[in-house]
Amino acid sequence: MTGAGGPPVRIRAGFVAEYRGREYACVPIPPADPRSGEGPGPDAGKLHLRASGAEPCPEGFEEDRWLEWSAFVRRDEVTRLVFVHTTAVWTGPAAVSAVASRPGAGRGGRVVVRAVQDGGEAVIDRGPWPPGDVVAAHEGDRSAWEMWVPVSSLVDVVEETIEVPL
């Protein structure tokens, strides 16, 4: 992957855990809410690690329903946990990225990288819904527009890493 003709772009977004010397995307599983009246589930307080199904299965992982490798591990089994907030400039085709009337949200505007998928695609979002004339966008779960774009169409990637106490 390269960034708009430049060097390869490595993009991370969301929670990332270092486990057995390798980084994995992860989702912290919250403990049970005592107000719900339910007891904690078997994975409460653990980290749900995920790896691409296109690579060999990491030791201790199993294939999940999304055809990715998945493992639930205790926090004390990881050596580092961070939250990564990433922004970038999207240089997508004018036919898709033109958002006339929305300064900073169209061609060359900063976008938030929400997730990254193997195969060179990232989901980006920006600003309140509706997105103007961005045809390929749809409403995300936070009332912002979102769409999948090639990672190679992102430049000026800025990554902020926040350490999460174990």
C-alpha positions as CSV (number, residue, x, y, z in Angstrom):
1,M,0.0,0.0,0.0
2,T,1.2,3.5,-0.8
3,G,-0.2,6.8,0.1
4,A,-1.1,8.8,-3.0
5,G,2.1,7.8,-4.8
6,G,4.3,8.1,-1.7
7,P,5.8,5.5,0.7
8,P,3.7,2.7,2.1
9,V,1.0,3.8,4.5
10,R,0.5,1.9,7.8
11,I,-2.8,2.8,9.4
12,R,-4.2,1.7,12.7
13,A,-7.5,2.8,14.3
14,G,-9.3,1.9,17.6
15,F,-7.9,-0.4,20.3
16,V,-4.7,-2.2,19.6
17,A,-3.1,-4.8,21.9
18,E,0.4,-6.3,21.9
19,Y,0.2,-10.0,22.5
20,R,3.0,-12.5,22.2
21,G,5.2,-9.9,20.4
22,R,2.6,-8.9,17.8
23,E,-0.1,-6.2,17.5
24,Y,-3.7,-7.1,17.1
25,A,-6.9,-5.1,16.7
26,C,-9.0,-5.7,19.8
27,V,-12.2,-4.9,21.6
28,P,-12.2,-4.7,25.4
29,I,-15.2,-6.7,26.8
30,P,-16.7,-4.7,29.6
31,P,-17.6,-6.4,32.9
32,A,-21.3,-7.0,33.5
33,D,-23.3,-4.0,34.5
34,P,-24.7,-4.7,38.0
35,R,-27.8,-2.6,37.2
36,S,-28.7,-5.1,34.5
37,G,-29.4,-7.9,36.9
38,E,-27.2,-10.3,34.8
39,G,-24.0,-11.9,36.0
40,P,-20.8,-11.4,34.1
41,G,-20.4,-13.4,30.9
42,P,-17.5,-15.8,30.5
43,D,-15.4,-13.2,28.7
44,A,-16.2,-10.2,30.9
45,G,-13.1,-8.0,31.5
46,K,-11.1,-9.8,28.7
47,L,-9.8,-8.4,25.4
48,H,-11.2,-9.8,22.2
49,L,-8.2,-10.0,19.8
50,R,-8.8,-10.2,16.0
51,A,-6.4,-11.1,13.2
52,S,-7.0,-11.3,9.4
53,G,-8.3,-14.6,8.1
54,A,-6.0,-14.2,5.1
55,E,-2.9,-15.0,7.2
56,P,-2.0,-18.2,9.1
57,C,-3.9,-18.8,12.3
58,P,-2.0,-17.4,15.3
59,E,-1.5,-19.8,18.2
60,G,-4.6,-19.9,20.5
61,F,-6.9,-18.2,18.0
62,E,-10.0,-19.7,16.4
63,E,-11.9,-18.8,13.2
64,D,-15.0,-16.7,14.0
65,R,-18.2,-16.1,12.1
66,W,-16.6,-13.2,10.1
67,L,-13.9,-15.7,8.8
68,E,-11.2,-13.9,10.9
69,W,-9.0,-15.3,13.6
70,S,-10.3,-14.5,17.1
71,A,-9.1,-15.0,20.7
72,F,-10.3,-13.8,24.1
73,V,-7.4,-13.1,26.5
74,R,-7.0,-11.7,30.0
75,R,-5.6,-8.1,30.2
76,D,-2.6,-9.5,32.1
77,E,-1.7,-11.6,29.1
78,V,-1.0,-8.6,26.9
79,T,2.1,-6.4,27.2
80,R,0.6,-3.2,25.9
81,L,-2.9,-1.8,25.2
82,V,-3.4,1.5,23.3
83,F,-6.2,3.4,21.7
84,V,-5.3,4.8,18.3
85,H,-7.1,7.9,17.0
86,T,-6.2,8.5,13.3
87,T,-7.0,11.3,11.0
88,A,-6.0,11.7,7.3
89,V,-6.6,13.7,4.2
90,W,-8.7,11.8,1.7
91,T,-7.8,12.4,-2.0
92,G,-10.6,10.4,-3.5
93,P,-12.1,10.9,-6.9
94,A,-13.8,14.2,-7.4
95,A,-17.0,12.4,-8.4
96,V,-17.2,10.8,-5.0
97,S,-15.5,13.2,-2.7
98,A,-17.0,16.5,-3.8
99,V,-19.0,17.9,-0.9
100,A,-19.5,21.5,-2.2
101,S,-21.0,23.6,0.6
102,R,-19.1,21.7,3.4
103,P,-15.7,23.4,4.0
104,G,-13.1,20.8,5.1
105,A,-15.3,17.8,4.4
106,G,-14.7,17.3,0.7
107,R,-11.7,16.7,-1.5
108,G,-8.6,17.3,0.6
109,G,-10.6,17.7,3.9
110,R,-9.6,15.9,7.0
111,V,-11.4,12.7,7.8
112,V,-11.4,10.4,10.8
113,V,-10.2,6.8,10.1
114,R,-12.6,4.6,12.0
115,A,-11.4,1.1,11.1
116,V,-8.9,-0.5,8.7
117,Q,-9.5,-3.8,6.9
118,D,-6.9,-6.0,5.3
119,G,-7.0,-5.7,1.6
120,G,-6.1,-2.0,1.7
121,E,-9.4,-0.4,2.7
122,A,-10.3,1.9,5.5
123,V,-13.7,3.2,6.7
124,I,-13.7,7.0,7.1
125,D,-16.2,9.4,8.5
126,R,-16.7,13.1,8.7
127,G,-19.2,15.6,10.0
128,P,-22.9,15.4,10.5
129,W,-25.3,13.6,8.2
130,P,-26.3,14.2,5.4
131,P,-23.0,14.4,3.5
132,G,-24.2,16.5,0.5
133,D,-23.4,14.9,-2.8
134,V,-21.1,12.0,-1.6
135,V,-23.0,9.3,-3.3
136,A,-21.1,6.3,-1.9
137,A,-21.5,7.4,1.7
138,H,-24.1,6.1,4.2
139,E,-25.1,7.2,7.7
140,G,-22.8,5.7,10.3
141,D,-23.7,4.8,13.9
142,R,-22.8,8.3,15.2
143,S,-24.9,10.4,12.8
144,A,-21.8,11.1,10.7
145,W,-21.3,10.0,7.1
146,E,-19.0,7.0,6.5
147,M,-17.7,5.1,3.5
148,W,-15.0,2.5,2.7
149,V,-12.0,4.0,0.7
150,P,-8.7,2.6,-0.5
151,V,-6.0,3.2,2.1
152,S,-3.8,4.4,-0.8
153,S,-6.2,7.4,-1.2
154,L,-5.3,8.7,2.3
155,V,-2.4,11.1,2.8
156,D,-1.0,13.2,5.7
157,V,-2.0,10.4,8.1
158,V,-1.8,11.6,11.7
159,E,-1.9,8.9,14.4
160,E,-2.4,9.7,18.1
161,T,-1.7,6.8,20.4
162,I,-3.1,6.8,23.9
163,E,-1.8,4.3,26.4
164,V,-4.5,2.4,28.2
165,P,-3.6,1.1,31.7
166,L,-3.5,-2.7,32.0
